[in-house]
Structures are given as structure tokens and as C-alpha cells.
Amino acid sequence: MFSFLKKLDNKNHKPTFGALKILKYIGPGLLVTVGFIDPGNWASNIAAGAEFGFTLLWMVTLSTIMLIILQHNVAHLGIATGLCLSEAATKHTKPWVSRSILGTAMLASVSTSLAEILGGAIALQMLFGIPIPAGAILVVIFVGVMLFTNSYALIEKIIIAFVSIIGLSFLYELSLVEIDWVQAGIAWVVPSIPQGSILIIMSVLGAVVMPHNLFLHSEIIQSRQWNLEDDVVIKKQLDYEFVDTLVSMLIGWAINSSMIILAATTFFSNGVKVDELQQAQSMLGPLLGNNAGVVFAIALLFAGIASTITSGMAGGSIFSGLFSEPYDINDNHSRLGIALSLITALLLIFVIGNPFRALIISQMVLSIQLPFTIFLQIYLTSSEKVMGKYANSKFTTGLMLVIGSIVTFLNILLFISFF
């Protein structure tokens, strides 16, 4: 898909820039955003709010700050080099390094797709009583048709519409509850790790900072690319990309926070333990009115479909990068990557006993893979050989090393919690 765009680089086609032109750059960031307001986030955030109230809101803030830095940085890789993260890894690292990391990234893509498909299937069960296996098949068929028959531009518009619907749904839900904003404000900025919360903390981290989104963003940002040889054009792209990323990530922060706040004010305050999304929907009816439960299910359905589309695209990008190729829906490697991500996840759903628990664990799996992707990204974006004069400054490299260290430390805490 983006291989055609890259061919335009040598034609000296220069875009004009102005105040309104920035709207044309809004889109790639929102495709990333839908990945971290996916059903896995719903499960993690609802579990966080239902079990610990507002206490874990700080993790959404910390994760979003890390996400903005990481996504902005990986988008620079795509703009400055014309390569996605997967292509750059294959080109600039030893084969055993790139294949090992990209192999685990494909596993993370499958884990992501599992959560997305499962969420959409749960929503179909809520709305129409369709069994989860049948609903999962319907979601995969619909997403497959979308990916294999529609252009990126149309998919981007659909995703933006879906994000809007999800956001409006949570605004409606929040309007029905009384919120202690002072307590919430403190929880947003004051870290706290209650006993027994480390699994939820790690699932929140994995649900927000997702490995597949780093690969996806470095690929789709190139849909806005014109001329890699013109420094003025590249500088404008970098500036406008930051606005797109910042605005999109803040939207995701607000929606994720809304999930925890809603769960805290409806379930935690009433002493209700939530073990499945279906239970959360059914409990919202008596507490907030029947419309709340329906709106919840509709928003979950849109979240599941939209995020399954982006997880499939990420799988295609990662797999095609193994062969030093860009994501292109007309290329067999991209198609195979999409199929591996979606079909493998679908098969796993057929053997899952506890869907809600599977959603949370799938996000934990993402957090375990995340350090490998982060340190790969740091290596590539800090290298002048890869990035030229757009390589990371020492400050940026240091900041990203801190992020990678925090993620690694939290993973160590997770392993310790099992003993």
C-alpha cells in the first residue's frame, strides 16, 4: 500500500503547509489510539476501577506519557528513513536479532488480535445473544473484508468515526454518575501499588503501551509522506506528526481514564467485583439505567472491530518487514501477516475458558514483549547510520532508556509476584 507512496519521494512533490493543512495530518495517531482503547483496555481498566477504585489512575497517566514519547519517536523513524520499524530492524540489525525480536512481536500481535476479536464477540453476545465463538468468526470475516478490499484512506476515516463514537459513549456514561474529581485528580498523579495489584498494573501498561502500535505507527505515518530529500518538508512532517500524536494520545488517555472512573464509581463504590465484561454491562443497567448497558455494549463492539483492523495491519507490517518489504495489502507477505495474526487468535479463542481473564492476561503478554521492542527502537532511532541528522539527541535517548528501564522493572515485579 505504502510502497506506491514511497515512489513519489523522487518526484519532488512538495505539499503546501498552513494552519488548516494540519487537519490533513490527523489520522495516523488516531489509528494508534484505537489500539489502546481496545477491549483489552476495557477489561484491564474495569478490573482496575472495580478492584481498586481511583487508585490506579496514575498508571494510565504514566503509560500515556511514555506512549507519547515512544510513538512520536517511532514516527520519526518512518518519516526520516521511509522504513517502518520492522523493515529497519531487518535492514540494520543482525538476522538473529531482527528475527528473534520480530518473531516475539508477531506473537504480541496475535495476543493483541485475540483481545480485539474477543471483545467484539463479547459485544455481539451482549447485544444479540450470539455465542462468543460464532461472534468471533463474524468479527474476523468483517475485518478481513475491510482489510482486503478497502483502501487505507477509507479505513482511516472509519477508524476516526469509531473513536468518536467510543468517546461520546463514555461521555454519556460519565454524565450519569457522581464523581469525586479531587480524589480522581490526586490518583492521576500520585503513584500507588496496592497489595495484589501488580497483575492489573502490568495489564494496564500493556494495554496502553502496545508493541504492535509502535510497528504500526512507523508504517502508517508514511501515508502522509511526500519527499524524503527535502529537509523543509521533513521538518514540517515531524512538527505536524507531533500534534497528531499528542492530540490522539490525549484522547486515548481521557477514554481510558473514563473507563476506570466509571468502574470505580459504579462497581467499587458498591462493593461489586467484576469478573467479566458481560457482568459489567448487566450491572450498569440497574445502577445507571438500561440505556447505559446498551451504550456500553455498542461502544465495545466498535472498539473491538476498529482495534482488530489495526492489529491485523500491524501483523501485516511486522511480517512483511521480515522480508524487507513495506506493508502492502496487495503483497502476499502482508496478507499472510494479517492472516497469521487474526486466524491464530481466532483459533485460540475456541479453547479459552475464561474470556475476561484472557483479556487481562493478553495485555500482560504485551507488557512482557514491550521492552524488546522499545530497546530495538532506541538502538535504531539513536543511530546516525539509520537516521542521519535526525538521530535522537542524547537527552531523547536517555529519556527513552528510562522508559525502557521502567517497563523492565515492572516486568521484574510481575515475575516476583508469581513466587
Secondary structure, 3 states (H helix, E strand, C coil): CHHHHHHHHHHCCCCCCCCCHHHHHCCHHHHHHHHCCCHHHHHHHHHHHHHHCCCCHHHHHHHHHHHHHHHHHHHHHHHHHCCCHHHHHHHHCCHHHHHHHHHHHHHHHHHHHHHHHHHHHHHHHHHHCCCHHHHHHHHHHHHHHHHHHCCHHHHHHHHHHHHHHHHHHHHHHHCCCCCCHHHHHHHHHCCCCCCCCHHHHHHHHHHHCCHHHHHHHHHHHHHHCCCCCCHHHHHHHHHHHHHHHHHHHHHHHHHHHHHHHHHHHHCHHHCCCCCCHHHHHHHHHHHHCHHHHHHHHHHHHHHHHHHHHHHHHHHHHHHHHCCCCCCCCCCHHHHHHHHHHHHHHHHHHCCCCCHHHHHHHHHHHHHHHHHHHHHHHHHHHCCHHHHHHHCCCHHHHHHHHHHHHHHHHHHHHHHHHCC
